[in-house]
């Protein structure tokens, strides 16, 4: 959609990343070592020049380094900030993400983690109510699996966790369902897709969890098929 091109030229946002920060710290240390060695070696001026190049670069990397969001992520973040009147720094955002990291469980054989998503929650008349990070994890147990959904609000202290444990003997199938949704923001109109993983129980009931739109559905379906048996998952 052409209107989205306008938003791509808006402010870019970083996601904090540890790897560049480690490189930055390394450059800082190298700079200090070069300065220290310059007092004992004949190539003093060369070492000083390299030191004063490495140290500022390392400092900048350590403070602000991160991975640039994709265009779509950047657009979502821009819309989020505009709607909420909210600006979240990389450090604050990283703090929220760390609260959603998976925790160890003694019965877990292996686990699959959905990509975390930033969601806007609205009421029936599409009025914005809150903004939050949500992460869903699927853990395989010896006799079944359990789903954990952790959510933290970006505009308050709301924090919640939902756990559902399922025995494999109770499941007759799993389905990935996709629903197109429409969103308007000022003069812009957007289409988004709401993907949910629906578990069908033998008694006819169902339980569904949201799936982030960037999830590799083919990879996920293949992985779940190995857990639950061939033919159990449909897309």
Backbone as CSV, one residue per row, in Angstrom:
resi,resn,N_x,N_y,N_z,CA_x,CA_y,CA_z,C_x,C_y,C_z
1,UNK,0.842,-1.186,0.000,0.000,0.000,0.000,0.885,1.246,0.000
2,UNK,0.564,2.228,-0.911,1.409,3.404,-1.065,1.512,4.219,0.214
3,UNK,0.417,4.284,0.991,0.430,5.080,2.212,1.489,4.595,3.194
4,UNK,1.808,3.338,3.148,2.804,2.807,4.080,4.202,3.325,3.754
5,UNK,4.426,3.725,2.502,5.734,4.254,2.140,6.050,5.527,2.914
6,UNK,5.006,6.328,3.198,5.228,7.547,3.976,5.751,7.216,5.363
7,UNK,5.189,6.178,5.976,5.598,5.814,7.326,7.001,5.216,7.349
8,UNK,7.444,4.639,6.247,8.783,4.060,6.210,9.858,5.137,6.300
9,UNK,9.489,6.389,5.998,10.453,7.476,6.076,10.447,8.144,7.444
10,UNK,9.622,7.641,8.346,9.579,8.194,9.697,10.809,7.745,10.481
11,UNK,10.868,8.168,11.736,12.003,7.827,12.589,12.207,6.315,12.662
12,UNK,13.467,5.894,12.552,13.787,4.477,12.671,14.021,4.116,14.129
13,UNK,13.747,2.880,14.459,13.884,2.416,15.831,14.845,1.238,15.889
14,UNK,15.613,1.196,16.966,16.536,0.090,17.179,15.959,-0.892,18.176
15,UNK,16.310,-2.153,17.992,16.081,-3.164,19.013,17.438,-3.467,19.633
16,UNK,17.512,-3.399,20.940,18.790,-3.597,21.608,19.343,-4.988,21.325
17,UNK,20.643,-5.062,21.090,21.278,-6.337,20.760,22.592,-6.459,21.527
18,UNK,22.845,-7.622,22.103,24.038,-7.807,22.930,25.316,-7.903,22.104
19,UNK,25.263,-8.528,20.936,26.479,-8.766,20.153,27.237,-7.476,19.818
20,UNK,26.581,-6.444,19.237,27.313,-5.209,18.949,27.815,-4.520,20.209
21,UNK,27.080,-4.669,21.315,27.518,-4.039,22.559,28.792,-4.709,23.074
22,UNK,28.900,-6.021,22.889,30.126,-6.729,23.280,31.298,-6.265,22.419
23,UNK,31.034,-6.082,21.112,32.076,-5.564,20.220,32.502,-4.169,20.666
24,UNK,31.520,-3.329,21.024,31.831,-1.987,21.496,32.689,-2.007,22.742
25,UNK,32.351,-2.886,23.684,33.142,-3.010,24.908,34.558,-3.473,24.585
26,UNK,34.672,-4.392,23.618,35.991,-4.863,23.206,36.839,-3.746,22.624
27,UNK,36.224,-2.889,21.797,36.956,-1.761,21.222,37.406,-0.785,22.295
28,UNK,36.547,-0.571,23.298,36.940,0.295,24.413,38.170,-0.255,25.123
29,UNK,38.166,-1.546,25.400,39.301,-2.168,26.085,40.564,-2.100,25.232
30,UNK,40.414,-2.340,23.928,41.566,-2.249,23.026,42.136,-0.840,23.039
31,UNK,41.244,0.163,23.031,41.699,1.548,23.073,42.491,1.855,24.326
32,UNK,41.995,1.402,25.473,42.711,1.632,26.731,44.072,0.930,26.730
33,UNK,44.105,-0.296,26.193,45.369,-1.041,26.145,46.380,-0.332,25.247
34,UNK,45.920,0.178,24.098,46.818,0.892,23.190,47.368,2.152,23.836
35,UNK,46.509,2.873,24.561,46.985,4.071,25.256,48.030,3.715,26.304
36,UNK,47.775,2.632,27.011,48.718,2.203,28.047,50.064,1.810,27.429
37,UNK,50.001,1.060,26.313,51.227,0.586,25.674,51.998,1.711,24.986
38,UNK,51.305,2.784,24.625,51.974,3.871,23.897,53.085,4.515,24.714
39,UNK,53.014,4.383,26.026,54.060,4.980,26.860,55.332,4.167,26.904
40,UNK,55.294,2.944,26.379,56.450,2.057,26.475,57.014,1.652,25.117
41,UNK,56.340,2.021,24.028,56.785,1.601,22.703,57.203,2.794,21.859
42,UNK,57.996,2.518,20.818,58.500,3.592,19.959,57.417,4.164,19.051
43,UNK,56.426,3.337,18.702,55.370,3.788,17.781,54.251,4.468,18.572
44,UNK,54.615,5.353,19.456,53.667,5.976,20.381,52.528,6.675,19.654
45,UNK,52.846,7.510,18.679,51.813,8.318,18.036,50.832,7.459,17.234
46,UNK,51.336,6.406,16.618,50.455,5.505,15.865,49.462,4.835,16.801
47,UNK,49.953,4.375,17.955,49.071,3.719,18.921,48.035,4.678,19.473
48,UNK,48.453,5.912,19.736,47.514,6.913,20.262,46.407,7.201,19.259
49,UNK,46.780,7.310,17.985,45.771,7.574,16.945,44.761,6.434,16.879
50,UNK,45.264,5.195,16.855,44.355,4.046,16.817,43.487,3.977,18.072
51,UNK,44.072,4.329,19.209,43.318,4.294,20.464,42.171,5.287,20.450
52,UNK,42.441,6.499,19.974,41.392,7.524,19.964,40.342,7.278,18.888
53,UNK,40.650,6.384,17.939,39.625,5.961,16.971,38.778,4.845,17.569
54,UNK,39.442,3.873,18.194,38.731,2.702,18.720,37.826,3.050,19.886
55,UNK,38.281,3.945,20.771,37.510,4.225,21.985,36.164,4.905,21.710
56,UNK,36.104,5.974,20.906,34.785,6.581,20.633,33.836,5.633,19.905
57,UNK,34.390,4.884,18.928,33.543,3.932,18.203,33.009,2.874,19.158
58,UNK,33.869,2.366,20.022,33.440,1.366,20.995,32.408,1.902,21.952
59,UNK,32.581,3.157,22.387,31.628,3.761,23.319,30.255,3.910,22.679
60,UNK,30.233,4.366,21.421,28.959,4.531,20.714,28.270,3.184,20.534
61,UNK,29.027,2.171,20.122,28.445,0.839,19.950,27.887,0.301,21.258
62,UNK,28.624,0.497,22.345,28.193,-0.040,23.633,26.909,0.622,24.119
63,UNK,26.749,1.913,23.828,25.589,2.655,24.342,24.351,2.457,23.472
64,UNK,24.502,2.573,22.155,23.304,2.645,21.301,23.173,1.495,20.316
65,UNK,24.097,0.547,20.327,24.067,-0.490,19.289,22.819,-1.343,19.383
66,UNK,22.353,-1.766,18.251,21.206,-2.654,18.190,20.960,-3.062,16.759
67,UNK,19.943,-3.828,16.531,19.585,-4.233,15.176,18.412,-3.395,14.698
68,UNK,18.513,-2.908,13.468,17.461,-2.056,12.940,16.203,-2.875,12.679
69,UNK,15.084,-2.308,13.012,13.821,-2.986,12.741,13.591,-3.073,11.235
70,UNK,12.809,-4.054,10.831,12.384,-4.112,9.441,11.400,-2.979,9.183
71,UNK,11.100,-2.730,7.916,10.152,-1.664,7.582,8.808,-1.888,8.267
72,UNK,8.335,-3.138,8.235,7.032,-3.422,8.829,7.063,-3.216,10.341
73,UNK,8.134,-3.668,10.999,8.259,-3.469,12.445,8.342,-1.993,12.775
74,UNK,9.060,-1.239,11.930,9.218,0.184,12.161,7.885,0.916,12.033
75,UNK,7.098,0.514,11.051,5.783,1.118,10.861,4.887,0.832,12.058
76,UNK,4.891,-0.428,12.503,4.077,-0.789,13.667,4.486,0.012,14.893
77,UNK,5.800,0.180,15.091,6.291,0.920,16.251,5.899,2.390,16.146
78,UNK,5.964,2.949,14.945,5.594,4.349,14.758,4.108,4.562,15.049
79,UNK,3.271,3.671,14.518,1.834,3.769,14.774,1.558,3.635,16.261
80,UNK,2.257,2.687,16.885,2.089,2.468,18.325,2.392,3.737,19.111
81,UNK,3.519,4.369,18.805,3.905,5.577,19.532,2.918,6.710,19.291
82,UNK,2.437,6.824,18.053,1.494,7.893,17.736,0.172,7.692,18.470
83,UNK,-0.320,6.465,18.478,-1.603,6.188,19.121,-1.534,6.356,20.630
84,UNK,-0.427,5.940,21.215,-0.312,5.949,22.667,0.318,7.221,23.205
85,UNK,0.893,8.051,22.322,1.658,9.183,22.813,2.840,8.682,23.617
86,UNK,3.460,7.607,23.145,4.418,6.856,23.947,5.736,6.709,23.198
87,UNK,6.843,6.958,23.885,8.168,6.710,23.341,8.888,5.756,24.285
88,UNK,9.334,4.615,23.770,10.007,3.621,24.598,11.449,3.483,24.120
89,UNK,12.394,3.696,25.012,13.801,3.575,24.644,14.167,2.106,24.464
90,UNK,15.315,1.877,23.800,15.763,0.501,23.577,16.003,-0.219,24.895
91,UNK,16.549,0.505,25.873,16.828,-0.120,27.172,15.535,-0.525,27.876
92,UNK,14.518,0.353,27.822,13.232,0.034,28.446,12.572,-1.141,27.737
93,UNK,12.650,-1.125,26.412,12.045,-2.202,25.632,12.728,-3.532,25.942
94,UNK,14.062,-3.496,26.079,14.808,-4.705,26.403,14.406,-5.240,27.774
95,UNK,14.124,-4.338,28.713,13.707,-4.747,30.056,12.388,-5.503,29.992
96,UNK,11.449,-5.016,29.178,10.169,-5.710,29.033,10.371,-7.092,28.421
97,UNK,11.224,-7.167,27.397,11.434,-8.446,26.719,12.033,-9.487,27.662
98,UNK,12.965,-9.059,28.512,13.622,-10.009,29.403,12.638,-10.613,30.395
99,UNK,11.568,-9.896,30.718,10.566,-10.439,31.631,9.769,-11.555,30.975
100,UNK,9.835,-11.640,29.655,9.040,-12.626,28.930,9.857,-13.832,28.483
101,UNK,11.120,-13.897,28.894,11.952,-15.020,28.478,11.462,-16.323,29.103
102,UNK,11.668,-17.449,28.420,11.186,-18.731,28.945,11.897,-19.120,30.233
103,UNK,11.202,-19.883,31.059,11.765,-20.381,32.306,11.893,-21.905,32.228
104,UNK,12.857,-22.465,32.959,13.095,-23.906,32.915,11.971,-24.664,33.611
105,UNK,11.703,-25.853,33.095,10.689,-26.711,33.693,11.271,-28.122,33.746
106,UNK,11.201,-28.816,34.887,11.873,-30.116,35.035,11.360,-31.200,34.098
107,UNK,10.129,-31.061,33.599,9.552,-32.118,32.762,9.676,-31.822,31.272
108,UNK,10.305,-30.714,30.926,10.378,-30.312,29.525,11.458,-31.101,28.788
109,UNK,11.087,-31.693,27.663,12.052,-32.372,26.803,12.656,-31.382,25.818
110,UNK,11.816,-30.618,25.177,12.257,-29.571,24.262,11.118,-28.573,24.116
111,UNK,11.444,-27.398,23.644,10.414,-26.369,23.566,10.508,-25.560,22.294
112,UNK,9.417,-24.948,21.925,9.363,-24.076,20.757,8.837,-22.724,21.211
113,UNK,9.534,-21.681,20.844,9.143,-20.344,21.285,8.631,-19.540,20.093
114,UNK,7.414,-19.048,20.200,6.894,-18.174,19.161,7.708,-16.890,19.132
115,UNK,7.770,-16.249,17.989,8.348,-14.909,17.980,7.432,-13.978,18.769
116,UNK,8.062,-13.184,19.601,7.265,-12.284,20.452,6.641,-11.175,19.607
117,UNK,5.473,-10.713,19.985,4.796,-9.687,19.218,4.328,-8.532,20.079
118,UNK,4.315,-7.356,19.493,3.755,-6.183,20.149,2.319,-6.044,19.676
119,UNK,1.378,-6.034,20.600,-0.026,-6.060,20.224,-0.754,-4.827,20.741
120,UNK,-1.696,-4.348,19.940,-2.616,-3.299,20.371,-3.932,-3.957,20.738
121,UNK,-4.432,-3.660,21.910,-5.693,-4.253,22.346,-6.784,-3.192,22.263
122,UNK,-7.925,-3.563,21.669,-9.019,-2.612,21.485,-10.322,-3.220,21.977
123,UNK,-11.296,-2.337,22.231,-12.609,-2.845,22.600,-13.431,-3.051,21.329
124,UNK,-14.732,-3.296,21.470,-15.566,-3.663,20.327,-15.721,-2.533,19.320
125,UNK,-15.546,-1.284,19.762,-15.681,-0.160,18.831,-14.310,0.320,18.366
126,UNK,-13.302,-0.548,18.500,-11.963,-0.289,17.983,-11.242,0.845,18.704
127,UNK,-11.628,1.108,19.950,-10.945,2.127,20.735,-9.738,1.507,21.429
128,UNK,-8.596,2.173,21.308,-7.386,1.634,21.907,-7.501,1.617,23.424
129,UNK,-7.190,0.490,24.031,-7.272,0.353,25.479,-5.905,0.215,26.132
130,UNK,-5.024,-0.531,25.541,-3.711,-0.718,26.139,-2.738,-1.223,25.088
131,UNK,-1.479,-1.210,25.444,-0.441,-1.715,24.565,0.440,-2.643,25.379
132,UNK,0.856,-3.749,24.788,1.572,-4.727,25.594,2.448,-5.643,24.747
133,UNK,3.453,-6.211,25.385,4.235,-7.282,24.794,3.637,-8.600,25.241
134,UNK,3.573,-9.558,24.340,3.063,-10.876,24.706,3.949,-11.937,24.069
135,UNK,4.258,-12.974,24.825,5.093,-14.062,24.316,4.437,-15.389,24.686
136,UNK,4.312,-16.275,23.712,3.726,-17.589,23.954,4.778,-18.663,23.717
137,UNK,4.846,-19.621,24.629,5.822,-20.700,24.524,5.105,-22.041,24.568
138,UNK,5.588,-22.969,23.770,5.033,-24.317,23.723,6.118,-25.290,24.178
139,UNK,5.864,-26.009,25.277,6.840,-26.950,25.822,6.339,-28.382,25.642
140,UNK,7.209,-29.246,25.141,6.872,-30.658,24.996,7.269,-31.409,26.260
141,UNK,6.319,-32.147,26.837,6.570,-32.973,28.014,6.630,-34.436,27.586
142,UNK,6.883,-35.319,28.509,6.961,-36.742,28.174,5.597,-37.321,27.809
143,UNK,4.552,-36.760,28.400,3.213,-37.293,28.158,2.253,-36.240,27.606
144,UNK,2.799,-35.139,27.129,1.945,-34.077,26.609,2.750,-32.809,26.400
145,UNK,2.119,-31.674,26.564,2.812,-30.396,26.430,2.030,-29.345,27.199
146,UNK,2.671,-28.218,27.465,1.910,-27.121,28.029,2.291,-25.811,27.355
147,UNK,1.321,-24.920,27.303,1.475,-23.602,26.696,1.551,-22.563,27.793
148,UNK,2.474,-21.636,27.644,2.611,-20.536,28.591,2.520,-19.235,27.807
149,UNK,1.609,-18.366,28.203,1.498,-17.050,27.591,1.775,-16.006,28.658
150,UNK,2.830,-15.223,28.458,3.182,-14.166,29.400,2.959,-12.820,28.727
151,UNK,2.351,-11.896,29.452,2.019,-10.589,28.899,2.408,-9.508,29.890
152,UNK,3.030,-8.439,29.384,3.370,-7.299,30.234,2.925,-6.027,29.522
153,UNK,2.248,-5.148,30.244,1.746,-3.901,29.683,2.876,-2.891,29.559
154,UNK,2.841,-2.099,28.490,3.841,-1.056,28.288,3.415,0.268,28.903
155,UNK,2.187,0.350,29.359,1.688,1.633,29.870,1.226,1.519,31.310
156,UNK,1.588,0.461,31.976,1.173,0.296,33.362,1.923,-0.846,33.994
157,UNK,1.467,-1.290,35.115,2.151,-2.363,35.839,1.480,-3.711,35.627
158,UNK,0.537,-3.787,34.699,-0.192,-5.033,34.471,0.754,-6.129,33.993
159,UNK,0.723,-7.266,34.655,1.576,-8.403,34.319,0.793,-9.670,34.592
160,UNK,0.720,-10.562,33.634,-0.056,-11.777,33.845,0.581,-12.940,33.092
161,UNK,0.249,-14.124,33.535,0.749,-15.343,32.912,-0.360,-16.375,32.886
162,UNK,-0.516,-17.032,31.755,-1.533,-18.066,31.605,-0.845,-19.371,31.217
163,UNK,-1.128,-20.441,31.957,-0.552,-21.750,31.671,-1.671,-22.757,31.396
164,UNK,-1.516,-23.514,30.340,-2.472,-24.576,30.016,-1.681,-25.838,29.707
165,UNK,-1.898,-26.892,30.486,-1.212,-28.161,30.255,-2.167,-29.129,29.566
166,UNK,-1.662,-29.809,28.557,-2.494,-30.680,27.731,-1.847,-32.057,27.623
167,UNK,-2.627,-33.101,27.835,-2.154,-34.473,27.614,-2.349,-34.820,26.141
168,UNK,-1.344,-35.441,25.537,-1.442,-35.781,24.117,-2.638,-36.680,23.831
169,UNK,-3.022,-37.488,24.803,-4.152,-38.397,24.604,-5.475,-37.648,24.480
170,UNK,-5.505,-36.371,24.913,-6.743,-35.587,24.853,-6.897,-34.822,23.546
171,UNK,-5.824,-34.759,22.722,-5.821,-33.944,21.515,-6.115,-34.803,20.292
172,UNK,-7.028,-34.327,19.455,-7.315,-35.051,18.212,-6.837,-34.273,16.989
173,UNK,-6.363,-33.048,17.172,-5.872,-32.284,16.036,-5.487,-30.874,16.417
174,UNK,-4.668,-30.267,15.561,-4.230,-28.886,15.744,-4.380,-28.173,14.416
175,UNK,-4.859,-26.954,14.462,-5.098,-26.214,13.224,-4.573,-24.796,13.360
176,UNK,-3.942,-24.297,12.291,-3.513,-22.906,12.231,-4.565,-22.126,11.457
177,UNK,-5.221,-21.181,12.111,-6.293,-20.400,11.493,-5.831,-18.963,11.286
178,UNK,-6.176,-18.408,10.143,-5.772,-17.040,9.821,-7.006,-16.184,9.527
179,UNK,-7.021,-14.986,10.104,-8.137,-14.068,9.900,-7.597,-12.695,9.518
180,UNK,-8.095,-12.141,8.419,-7.678,-10.814,7.984,-8.410,-9.744,8.789
181,UNK,-7.658,-8.739,9.234,-8.260,-7.641,9.974,-7.870,-6.319,9.329
182,UNK,-8.723,-5.321,9.498,-8.486,-4.009,8.907,-8.285,-2.983,10.014
183,UNK,-7.320,-2.095,9.818,-7.000,-1.069,10.804,-6.857,0.264,10.090
184,UNK,-7.441,1.303,10.645,-7.286,2.643,10.094,-6.537,3.512,11.088
185,UNK,-5.629,4.319,10.580,-4.863,5.252,11.397,-4.717,6.540,10.613
186,UNK,-5.416,7.600,11.089,-5.466,8.864,10.368,-5.933,8.575,8.936
187,UNK,-5.148,8.946,7.928,-5.586,8.723,6.541,-5.116,7.370,6.002
188,UNK,-4.429,6.614,6.826,-3.867,5.347,6.380,-4.813,4.197,6.693
189,UNK,-4.872,3.250,5.789,-5.661,2.035,6.000,-4.728,0.839,5.863
190,UNK,-4.805,-0.079,6.817,-3.905,-1.219,6.834,-4.686,-2.514,6.942
191,UNK,-4.088,-3.559,6.413,-4.624,-4.905,6.589,-3.619,-5.715,7.393
192,UNK,-4.085,-6.363,8.422,-3.225,-7.231,9.222,-3.854,-8.613,9.274
193,UNK,-3.063,-9.602,9.631,-3.607,-10.947,9.750,-3.447,-11.437,11.178
194,UNK,-4.489,-12.022,11.691,-4.495,-12.579,13.036,-4.409,-14.096,12.900
195,UNK,-3.263,-14.665,13.267,-3.049,-16.104,13.143,-3.136,-16.734,14.527
196,UNK,-3.930,-17.786,14.636,-4.100,-18.463,15.921,-3.873,-19.965,15.748
197,UNK,-3.283,-20.549,16.768,-3.081,-21.993,16.808,-4.216,-22.587,17.630
198,UNK,-5.047,-23.431,17.001,-6.243,-23.970,17.647,-6.049,-25.463,17.923
199,UNK,-6.146,-25.840,19.192,-6.054,-27.245,19.593,-7.460,-27.810,19.750
200,UNK,-7.734,-28.932,19.099,-9.041,-29.569,19.171,-8.969,-30.771,20.115
201,UNK,-9.832,-30.769,21.118,-9.871,-31.863,22.090,-10.858,-32.938,21.627
202,UNK,-10.695,-34.125,22.154,-11.552,-35.247,21.765,-12.995,-35.051,22.225
203,UNK,-13.204,-34.216,23.242,-14.572,-33.973,23.702,-15.269,-32.882,22.897
204,UNK,-14.592,-32.369,21.836,-15.194,-31.363,20.969,-14.810,-29.937,21.298
205,UNK,-14.221,-29.681,22.444,-13.831,-28.324,22.826,-12.520,-27.935,22.138
206,UNK,-12.225,-26.641,22.145,-11.001,-26.135,21.522,-10.314,-25.140,22.449
207,UNK,-9.030,-24.953,22.227,-8.263,-23.932,22.941,-7.319,-23.301,21.927
208,UNK,-7.285,-21.972,21.870,-6.462,-21.308,20.864,-5.498,-20.321,21.508
209,UNK,-4.361,-20.135,20.853,-3.369,-19.158,21.295,-2.966,-18.324,20.086
210,UNK,-2.644,-17.038,20.298,-2.229,-16.192,19.177,-0.836,-16.555,18.697
211,UNK,-0.615,-16.425,17.414,0.687,-16.678,16.808,1.153,-15.387,16.154
212,UNK,2.385,-14.978,16.429,2.889,-13.752,15.820,2.934,-13.899,14.311
213,UNK,2.625,-12.833,13.599,2.459,-12.925,12.141,3.752,-13.268,11.414
214,UNK,4.914,-13.037,12.061,6.183,-13.345,11.416,6.638,-14.779,11.658
215,UNK,5.822,-15.551,12.353,6.191,-16.942,12.619,6.315,-17.717,11.309
216,UNK,7.355,-18.524,11.200,7.524,-19.390,10.038,6.543,-20.551,10.179
217,UNK,5.375,-20.419,9.559,4.307,-21.400,9.743,4.700,-22.781,9.226
218,UNK,5.428,-22.820,8.122,5.826,-24.117,7.563,6.769,-24.841,8.521
219,UNK,7.738,-24.097,9.058,8.682,-24.696,10.006,7.961,-25.141,11.275
220,UNK,7.041,-24.294,11.748,6.323,-24.611,12.977,5.428,-25.838,12.788
221,UNK,4.739,-25.901,11.655,3.865,-27.037,11.370,4.660,-28.336,11.314
222,UNK,5.822,-28.274,10.668,6.676,-29.463,10.572,7.138,-29.905,11.960
223,UNK,7.524,-28.935,12.801,7.999,-29.263,14.139,6.887,-29.877,14.981
224,UNK,5.707,-29.273,14.957,4.587,-29.798,15.737,4.147,-31.159,15.223
225,UNK,4.261,-31.359,13.908,3.900,-32.649,13.345,4.764,-33.768,13.900
226,UNK,6.043,-33.471,14.143,6.935,-34.473,14.720,6.523,-34.792,16.153
227,UNK,6.016,-33.778,16.864,5.612,-33.986,18.253,4.298,-34.756,18.361
228,UNK,3.333,-34.324,17.553,1.973,-34.824,17.739,1.589,-35.935,16.776
229,UNK,2.442,-36.227,15.805,2.132,-37.305,14.874,1.717,-36.770,13.518
230,UNK,2.092,-37.464,12.465,1.789,-37.039,11.100,0.287,-36.904,10.896
231,UNK,-0.099,-35.870,10.191,-1.502,-35.665,9.871,-2.301,-34.979,10.959
232,UNK,-1.661,-34.638,12.068,-2.397,-34.019,13.166,-2.596,-32.524,12.964
233,UNK,-1.741,-31.923,12.136,-1.791,-30.475,11.981,-2.237,-30.113,10.574
234,UNK,-3.143,-29.158,10.478,-3.588,-28.666,9.179,-3.431,-27.161,9.140
235,UNK,-3.217,-26.648,7.935,-3.045,-25.204,7.761,-3.978,-24.724,6.658
